[in-house]
């Protein structure tokens, strides 16, 4: 009897050891804090001092077949949930992910891929109000990224049911928003060097998204929402340059409804050394709105440009941006033209 007990305990201990080894993983925490000073010309502002903090939790592990899994949770300022994803990377079938507002699936991660020393052209202290194509990335979605084939990766993302930015807990469902239904994104990301070292820094991307929309008499919905992004970047030595275009058709036809947005973006950056970089970027965004009378539609173009500098010293960075915007939030007139200087001190840990 004692022998049987010992054998049983030994087998159990061996099983527990196997389970522990199979589920071995690690958890990493990263984060940072940023303090800014913003001086906006042409806008009524109060206290120019701002602060932001953020923490990202990342857990990872490996399965018996060589696949790896990762859980990423991003906490925005004041520990507010910002984005999260669960991904499984397989040895030969690519990467599968369940994401919420992470931006890495579909076309959402390519809404603005222009090179920059710090922030996107529209992302400094000025409120440009520029609309960007997001596809299903702002919703709970399931994504797949293919293995790289000759420098080319295919990305597909699907958001079933209501397509909105609501985070859904386990065993829960989102509410319907009365218009947007399920959507799908497809993106082709290519690094075609064609065997040439001079083209090793070339990246070309093109993608599209379609979101089904239910009938809505108040908005006079005529079709589904369609979004397209296309562009490329090229890096040679310390210089990187890029250009891209995007389009979002709303599928709406009622008077005063927005029919489409069309964006053009350009950027160039230069790494002076390992610690110092500068960049310049421009973005032009046109919004067309259906009119009740003549003309049949009106267009307003918002333009923004930004000159930026970033200097890092270990875990500390100092960043400066000189930015200007005309016709902010698609509103004409000098009251919507602003200039701003933004200075930031960032500490990363």
Secondary structure by P-SEA (a helix, b strand, c coil): caaaaaaaaaaaaaaaaaaaaaaccccccccccccbbbbbccccccccbbbbbbbbbbbbccccccbbbbbbbbbcccccccccbbbbbcccccccccccccccccccccccccccccccccccccccbbbbbbcccccccccccccccccbbbbbbbbccccccccccccbbbbbccccccbbbbbbbbbccccccccccbbbbbbbbbbbbcccccccccccbbbbbbbccccccccccccbbbbbbccccccccccbbbbbbbbcccccccccccccbbbbbbbbbbbcccccbbbbbbbbbbbbbbbbcccbbbbbbbcccccccccccccccccbbbbbbbbcc
